[in-house]
Amino acid sequence: MCELLGLNANTPTDICFSFTGLVQRGGRTGPHKDGWGISMYEGRGSRSFHDPRPSVASEVADLIQKHAIKSNIIISHIRQANRGRVCLENTHPFDRELWGCSWVFAHNGQLKGIKKWPLEFYKPIGTTDSEYAFCWMMDQIRREFTEPPGRPQALWRFIKGLADQISELGIFSFLLSDSKYLYAHCSNNMCWITRRHPFGVAKLIDTGDTIDFRDHTTEEDVVTVITSKELTSDETWNVMEKGEFQVFRNGEPINFRT
């Protein structure tokens, strides 16, 4: 299995603190040593870093921890390889273009038989079932909507329907973004926390490091962090249920009927 980490905020925010906790699980406090990656949005485009080495031994991961690159939407992933060899092209997150925007996707789980499903426009670069599933989803979205729908709820419901279909093949927990929204789907382990004023202190489970968010935020900031497993020991995380699909925008979860 793998682990996911996402961030959605109403103002450009760095992920240094949460990412530091996740990195430890990539070969030190966890078994996810088969590569890692991170994608950070800037407008409709995304800036990505990938490394097939364990995150705890990666100089690139060290760079991300030390330099506060800020974004409204961030998706990260640490890999424990099950399908596909350990190599750069098999590291998540994956990205594709649609409607002039970068779509970014990372997945935790295994999908038996997904490669029997036909692909039309989008093709995988690597050999993972994860990237194949992403390409299939993008094909379906492109076919259903030639342009962004006037009501975004139509897109959200469509993505949820695709997630339900793919979940019949196995575990399909994922993070997905179209540069405007961050989508999270849970098949097994997913949770999230929204931090807002009044901010407080948090402690990382994997390192013991603490941070006082009051020193790094304003009263207007709203930040949601989504992850496979809780990263801090002294905060209350919202645990997602199996089959749950959640949309985030400007740091806030959006309630809508699927």
C-alpha positions as CSV (number, residue, x, y, z in Angstrom):
1,M,0.0,0.0,0.0
2,C,0.9,3.7,-0.3
3,E,0.1,6.9,1.6
4,L,-1.4,10.1,0.4
5,L,-1.1,13.7,1.5
6,G,-3.1,16.6,0.2
7,L,-3.5,20.3,1.1
8,N,-6.2,22.8,0.1
9,A,-6.2,26.4,1.4
10,N,-7.8,29.7,0.7
11,T,-4.4,31.4,0.4
12,P,-1.0,30.0,-0.9
13,T,0.4,27.8,2.0
14,D,3.4,25.6,2.4
15,I,3.2,22.0,3.4
16,C,6.6,21.7,5.1
17,F,5.3,20.6,8.5
18,S,2.9,17.9,7.2
19,F,5.4,16.7,4.5
20,T,8.1,16.3,7.1
21,G,5.9,13.8,8.9
22,L,5.0,12.0,5.7
23,V,8.6,11.7,4.6
24,Q,9.5,9.6,7.6
25,R,7.0,7.0,6.6
26,G,8.9,6.6,3.3
27,G,11.6,4.2,4.8
28,R,12.0,5.1,8.4
29,T,8.7,4.9,10.4
30,G,6.8,3.2,7.5
31,P,7.5,0.7,4.6
32,H,6.7,3.1,1.8
33,K,10.2,3.3,0.4
34,D,9.6,2.8,-3.3
35,G,9.6,6.4,-4.4
36,W,7.7,9.5,-3.7
37,G,6.3,12.6,-5.5
38,I,4.6,15.9,-4.9
39,S,2.7,18.3,-7.1
40,M,1.9,22.0,-6.3
41,Y,-0.4,24.1,-8.3
42,E,0.3,27.6,-9.5
43,G,-2.8,28.8,-11.3
44,R,-3.9,26.2,-13.9
45,G,-0.4,24.6,-14.0
46,S,1.4,22.4,-11.5
47,R,5.0,22.1,-10.4
48,S,6.0,18.5,-9.7
49,F,8.9,16.7,-8.1
50,H,9.4,12.9,-8.3
51,D,12.1,10.5,-7.0
52,P,12.1,6.7,-7.1
53,R,14.3,6.6,-4.0
54,P,12.9,6.4,-0.5
55,S,11.7,9.9,0.7
56,V,13.9,9.7,3.9
57,A,17.0,9.4,1.7
58,S,16.0,11.9,-1.0
59,E,17.8,15.2,-1.4
60,V,14.8,16.5,-3.3
61,A,12.5,15.6,-0.4
62,D,14.9,17.4,1.9
63,L,14.6,20.5,-0.4
64,I,10.8,20.5,-0.1
65,Q,11.0,20.3,3.7
66,K,13.4,23.2,3.9
67,H,11.9,25.6,1.3
68,A,8.5,26.9,1.8
69,I,7.0,26.5,-1.7
70,K,3.4,27.8,-1.3
71,S,0.3,26.7,-3.1
72,N,-3.5,26.6,-2.7
73,I,-3.6,22.9,-3.7
74,I,-0.9,20.3,-3.1
75,I,-0.9,16.5,-3.7
76,S,1.9,14.2,-2.4
77,H,2.4,10.4,-2.4
78,I,4.8,7.9,-0.9
79,R,4.9,4.5,-2.6
80,Q,5.1,0.9,-1.5
81,A,5.3,-0.9,-4.9
82,N,2.8,-3.7,-5.6
83,R,2.1,-3.2,-9.3
84,G,4.9,-1.9,-11.6
85,R,8.6,-1.8,-10.9
86,V,10.4,0.9,-8.9
87,C,11.3,3.6,-11.3
88,L,10.7,7.3,-12.0
89,E,7.7,6.8,-14.4
90,N,5.9,4.8,-11.8
91,T,6.0,7.4,-9.1
92,H,2.9,9.4,-8.2
93,P,1.4,11.9,-8.6
94,F,0.5,11.6,-12.3
95,D,-0.7,14.5,-14.4
96,R,-2.7,15.1,-17.6
97,E,-4.1,18.1,-19.4
98,L,-7.8,18.7,-19.9
99,W,-9.7,22.0,-20.7
100,G,-6.3,23.9,-20.6
101,C,-5.7,22.8,-17.0
102,S,-3.3,20.4,-15.3
103,W,-5.1,17.5,-13.6
104,V,-3.1,15.7,-10.9
105,F,-3.8,12.3,-9.4
106,A,-2.4,10.0,-6.7
107,H,-3.7,6.6,-5.6
108,N,-3.4,4.2,-2.8
109,G,-4.6,0.6,-3.4
110,Q,-4.6,-2.2,-5.9
111,L,-7.0,-2.6,-8.9
112,K,-7.3,-6.1,-10.3
113,G,-8.2,-6.1,-14.0
114,I,-8.2,-2.4,-14.6
115,K,-5.9,-2.8,-17.6
116,K,-8.6,-4.7,-19.5
117,W,-10.6,-1.6,-19.6
118,P,-10.1,0.2,-23.0
119,L,-8.3,3.6,-23.3
120,E,-9.0,6.1,-26.0
121,F,-7.1,9.4,-25.7
122,Y,-5.0,9.2,-22.5
123,K,-2.2,6.6,-22.3
124,P,-0.1,5.6,-19.4
125,I,3.7,6.3,-19.4
126,G,4.5,3.8,-16.6
127,T,3.1,0.3,-15.8
128,T,1.1,0.9,-12.6
129,D,-2.6,0.1,-12.3
130,S,-2.9,3.6,-10.7
131,E,-1.8,5.5,-13.7
132,Y,-4.0,3.3,-15.9
133,A,-7.0,4.0,-13.8
134,F,-6.3,7.8,-14.0
135,C,-6.1,7.6,-17.8
136,W,-9.4,5.8,-17.9
137,M,-11.0,8.4,-15.7
138,M,-9.7,11.2,-17.8
139,D,-11.0,9.5,-20.9
140,Q,-14.4,9.3,-19.4
141,I,-14.5,12.9,-18.2
142,R,-13.2,14.2,-21.6
143,R,-16.0,12.2,-23.4
144,E,-18.7,13.3,-21.0
145,F,-17.8,17.0,-20.9
146,T,-16.2,18.7,-23.9
147,E,-15.8,21.8,-21.7
148,P,-16.1,22.5,-18.0
149,P,-19.8,22.1,-17.1
150,G,-21.7,25.2,-16.1
151,R,-22.6,23.6,-12.7
152,P,-19.5,22.0,-11.2
153,Q,-21.8,19.6,-9.2
154,A,-22.4,17.7,-12.4
155,L,-18.6,17.0,-12.7
156,W,-18.4,16.1,-9.0
157,R,-21.2,13.5,-9.3
158,F,-19.6,12.1,-12.5
159,I,-16.2,11.7,-10.8
160,K,-17.9,10.0,-7.8
161,G,-19.6,7.6,-10.2
162,L,-16.3,6.7,-11.9
163,A,-14.8,6.2,-8.4
164,D,-17.6,3.8,-7.5
165,Q,-17.0,1.8,-10.8
166,I,-13.3,1.5,-10.3
167,S,-13.7,0.6,-6.6
168,E,-15.4,-2.7,-7.6
169,L,-11.9,-3.8,-8.7
170,G,-10.2,-3.3,-5.4
171,I,-9.0,-0.5,-3.2
172,F,-9.3,3.0,-4.7
173,S,-8.4,5.7,-2.3
174,F,-7.2,8.8,-4.2
175,L,-6.6,12.5,-4.3
176,L,-7.4,14.3,-7.6
177,S,-7.4,18.0,-8.6
178,D,-8.4,20.0,-11.6
179,S,-6.6,23.1,-10.4
180,K,-9.8,24.5,-8.9
181,Y,-11.0,21.8,-6.5
182,L,-9.3,19.0,-4.6
183,Y,-11.2,15.7,-4.6
184,A,-10.7,12.9,-2.1
185,H,-12.2,9.4,-2.3
186,C,-11.8,6.7,0.4
187,S,-11.8,3.0,0.0
188,N,-9.9,2.2,3.1
189,N,-7.9,4.8,5.1
190,M,-8.4,8.5,4.6
191,C,-8.9,11.4,7.0
192,W,-8.7,15.2,7.0
193,I,-8.5,18.2,9.3
194,T,-9.4,21.8,8.7
195,R,-7.3,24.4,10.6
196,R,-8.6,27.9,11.1
197,H,-8.5,30.8,13.6
198,P,-7.8,30.5,16.5
199,F,-4.9,28.3,15.4
200,G,-2.9,26.3,17.9
201,V,0.0,23.9,18.4
202,A,0.4,20.5,16.7
203,K,2.8,17.7,17.2
204,L,3.9,15.2,14.5
205,I,3.5,11.5,15.3
206,D,6.5,10.4,13.4
207,T,9.1,12.9,14.6
208,G,7.8,14.6,17.7
209,D,8.3,18.0,16.1
210,T,5.8,20.7,17.1
211,I,4.6,23.8,15.4
212,D,2.6,26.8,16.6
213,F,0.5,27.7,13.6
214,R,-0.2,31.1,15.1
215,D,3.3,32.1,14.1
216,H,2.7,31.2,10.5
217,T,-0.9,32.2,9.8
218,T,-3.4,35.1,9.8
219,E,-6.9,35.2,11.2
220,E,-8.3,34.8,7.6
221,D,-6.4,31.6,6.7
222,V,-8.3,28.3,6.3
223,V,-6.2,25.2,5.6
224,T,-7.4,21.6,5.1
225,V,-4.9,18.7,5.2
226,I,-6.0,15.3,3.8
227,T,-3.9,12.1,4.5
228,S,-4.1,8.4,4.6
229,K,-3.4,8.3,8.3
230,E,-3.3,11.0,11.0
231,L,0.0,12.9,11.0
232,T,-0.4,14.7,14.4
233,S,-1.1,13.2,17.8
234,D,-2.9,16.1,19.5
235,E,-5.6,17.1,17.0
236,T,-8.9,15.6,16.1
237,W,-9.1,14.3,12.5
238,N,-12.2,13.6,10.5
239,V,-12.1,9.9,9.5
240,M,-13.7,9.2,6.1
241,E,-16.0,6.3,5.6
242,K,-15.6,3.6,2.9
243,G,-17.0,4.9,-0.3
244,E,-17.0,8.5,0.8
245,F,-16.2,11.2,-1.7
246,Q,-15.3,14.7,-0.6
247,V,-14.7,18.0,-2.5
248,F,-12.6,20.8,-1.0
249,R,-12.3,24.4,-2.2
250,N,-10.5,27.4,-0.5
251,G,-9.7,25.2,2.5
252,E,-13.3,24.2,3.1
253,P,-15.1,20.9,2.6
254,I,-18.1,21.3,0.3
255,N,-21.3,19.5,1.1
256,F,-23.2,18.3,-1.9
257,R,-25.6,15.5,-2.7
258,T,-24.1,12.7,-4.8
